[in-house]
C-alpha cells in the first residue's frame, strides 16, 4: 500500500493574510521606542503611504473599516429619522454605522453585471426623506463614480463610499474611496493590504477634516495639542477612540511598502481565472462580474455566478473534497432579522439572485499560477458534472 495516498491533500484556503518582509523589523522598532499608542511615527508613515496611493487624499487611520463608517455617520450629523440609502449586498457594518445613530435605512438593489449599486439602483431607492447614500463597490468594481457624484450634487445628498474592497481600484482614473465626501477602507486580514484588523477614513471634503480629527480622538482636540497649536486639549464634541495602536501602524506600513509584490501575485491569479472562466462561461452558463469601461479592479476577489438550478452546496462540498475551498458571500441585508427594526421593506430581485448563485474562488498571494490553473480546472469540472446531474 502506498502510504502517501492515505495522507490528505492540504486544502487550498479561500483567503490567507499576505506577509511582508519587514514586519518583524518594524514591530521591534515600535517596541524599542516604547510608543505603543496611536499616531506614532510608524502610523504617520503608513498614513502617508496610503494617501499617496489615493492621489494624496488626506486619511486618518482607524481601528477598522467599521469604525471608519461610524465616523462617517457622525460627520454627516445623521440621527433618528434621517433616511440613508445603501446596498443590501454588503457587509452588516455598512448598515450598522447608520442604524446605531437611529437612522432609517432603505436598501438599494445592485446592477446585474457589476454586482454593485450604481446610480440607477441608488436613484430608484431615494425618497424625499433621504439625506445620504452609501455605495460599496463589490470587489472594487463600480461603473461610474462621476455619475454618483453628480447625483449627490443634483439632489443635495451626502455621499460616502464604503471602499472596503476598493484599495488599488480605479474608475476613469479616480481611486475608489476618493470621490464621495468621505471614504472608508479596510485592512482586515482578508484584504489586499492588512494589519490584521484596521481601516482608514478618507477625507475628500475639506469642510469635514477638522471635526473628523476631533471625533477620532475621543471628541477632543488632542491632535492640535500634540502639534503645539493649543496649550491644553479639551472635550470639544462627541467622539470615541478610533485610533489604531502603533503596532498596527507598523504592520500596515510594512504591508503598504510591499504592496506592489502582493498585488502582482494577486493579479497573476486573477489573470488565470479570467482566461479559464472566460472560455468556459458560455458553455457552462456561468456569469462573471463585468469590468466596465474605464475600470481597473484591484484583484480583491474573484466570483462566479453558478447557472440557475445548480446545487451550490453540492458544488462547495465536492470542491472541498478535492482540496479547494470556495464560498458564497454576503447574505442580503434586506432579508436579515435586524432589518425589521431599522429598514424599510424592500424587493431586490437582482441582489437575491446574485447572492443565491455566487461562489468566490481562492485568491491570495500564497496561490501560484499553477495552483490557480488547478483550482479553475477543478471548478469547471465540478460544475460541468453538477449541470449534468
C-alpha positions, -999 to +999 in steps of 0.1 A: +000+000+000+012+035-008+012+053+025+014+087+007-021+081-007-035+080+028-022+115+036-049+141+029-040+168+005-039+202+023-068+223+011-062+255-008-078+281+015-101+308+003-081+336+019-047+339+036-031+370+050-003+384+030+032+386+046+057+415+042+094+411+047+099+440+071+070+432+095+092+420+124+117+448+120+090+475+122+072+458+151+105+455+170+113+492+163+079+502+178+085+481+209+120+495+213+107+531+210+081+524+237+055+545+218+027+519+216-004+542+214-018+557+182-004+582+158+033+574+164+060+576+137+050+542+121+013+551+119+020+585+104+043+569+078+016+544+070-009+572+066+014+590+042+019+558+021-018+553+020-025+589+010+000+585-019-020+555-032-052+576-030-039+606-051-028+624-019-063+624-003-060+631+034-065+599+055-070+591+092-062+555+102-088+538+123-092+505+142-114+491+114-135+499+084-165+496+107-152+524+128-144+545+097-181+541+087-192+551+122-172+582+118-190+588+085-223+587+102-211+611+129-195+635+105-227+636+084-246+645+116-272+619+109-296+609+136-330+595+144-354+597+115-328+605+089-330+582+059-299+566+044-299+546+012-273+518+008-269+485-010-283+453+006-255+433-009-228+444+016-213+436+050-235+445+080-211+472+091-223+494+063-258+493+078-248+492+114-229+525+113-261+543+105-285+521+124-265+529+155-273+566+150-311+558+148-313+563+110-339+547+089-323+525+062-336+520+027-318+492+007-310+495-030-306+467-055-274+460-074-265+461-111-267+426-126-233+430-143-211+448-117-229+434-086-226+469-071-253+495-065-249+520-094-266+553-100-299+538-113-303+515-083-294+542-058-317+567-075-346+542-076-343+538-038-343+575-030-373+592-014-379+629-003-368+618+032-333+606+020-304+626+035-275+604+025-265+574+004-236+549+007-221+529-022-200+497-019-181+488-050-183+450-048-148+435-055-136+471-061-158+474-092-181+505-098-194+516-131-192+553-129-182+573-098-188+606-115-225+598-122-229+591-085-211+623-076-235+642-099-265+625-083-253+637-048-249+672-061-282+673-080-302+660-050-283+678-023-274+645-007-244+634+014-225+605-002-199+582+013-180+553-003-176+521+015-144+511-002-136+481+019-129+462-013-115+492-032-079+499-024-060+499-057-092+501-077-098+529-101-126+541-123-117+565-151-085+574-133-101+581-099-093+559-069-123+543-052-129+560-019-118+594-031-148+607-049-176+607-023-174+632+005-159+605+027-145+570+020-139+541+043-112+515+038-105+481+054-072+464+063-088+432+077-068+400+073-088+391+042-079+423+024-051+430-002-032+450+024-036+441+060-026+447+096-050+420+109-077+445+119-077+481+108-092+507+085-090+543+073-112+573+068-106+591+036-114+628+039-124+642+005-145+671+018-122+697+033-151+710+055-151+677+074-114+673+081-111+693+114-141+677+130-130+642+119-098+646+138-117+656+169-142+628+167-115+602+162-096+614+193-124+608+219-141+641+209-110+662+220-086+685+202-057+664+214-041+662+180-039+700+179-023+699+214+003+674+202+012+697+173+016+726+197-014+746+184-032+748+218-018+748+253-042+721+265-067+698+249-104+699+258-135+679+252-149+696+220-175+672+206-189+637+208-165+610+197-147+578+206-113+561+205-109+552+169-070+553+167-052+520+160-022+512+181+013+520+168+019+482+165-009+480+139+005+511+122+039+494+119+024+463+104+004+483+080+034+503+070+053+471+061+025+458+040+019+491+022+056+491+013+053+456+000+020+462-019+034+460-054+046+425-049+014+414-032-007+430-060+014+413-087+007+379-072-030+385-069-033+398-104-014+368-118-041+345-102-069+367-115-054+365-150-056+327-149-091+327-136-103+352-162-088+332-190-102+298-179-136+311-170-139+335-199-137+304-222-158+281-200-186+305-190-206+305-223-205+267-224-215+261-187-238+291-182-216+307-157-217+345-152-187+366-144-186+401-129-182+426-156-153+451-158-169+484-170-151+506-194-125+527-176-125+504-145-093+489-131-103+462-105-080+456-075-078+418-077-095+417-043-118+387-051-130+366-080-166+355-080-187+333-104-224+330-106-235+294-110-261+285-136-297+286-122-307+252-109-272+240-100-269+229-064-244+254-049-240+234-016-231+203-035-205+222-056-189+236-025-188+202-008-174+184-038-147+210-043-138+208-006-133+170-011-109+179-039-089+202-017-103+235-030-122+259-006-149+281-023-176+301-005-207+322-011-206+358+002-230+383+017-264+373+028-287+402+017-293+427+045-328+435+035-338+399+044-318+398+076-336+398+110-321+431+121-336+449+091-371+446+105-363+471+132-345+498+112-351+494+075-380+498+050-392+466+034-375+460+000-380+438-030-345+434-046-346+406-072-310+411-086-295+411-051-313+379-042-303+363-075-266+373-072-264+363-035-280+330-042-257+319-070-224+335-062-193+315-053-159+330-046-126+313-056-094+313-035-074+344-040-043+354-020-006+357-026+000+322-014-016+308-046+008+302-075-002+303-111-002+265-112-025+265-082-048+288-100-050+266-130-057+236-108-084+255-089-101+267-121-100+233-138-115+216-107-142+242-105-151+239-142-151+201-139-173+200-108-199+225-123-199+205-156-207+173-137-233+191-115-251+205-145-254+170-160-267+155-127 
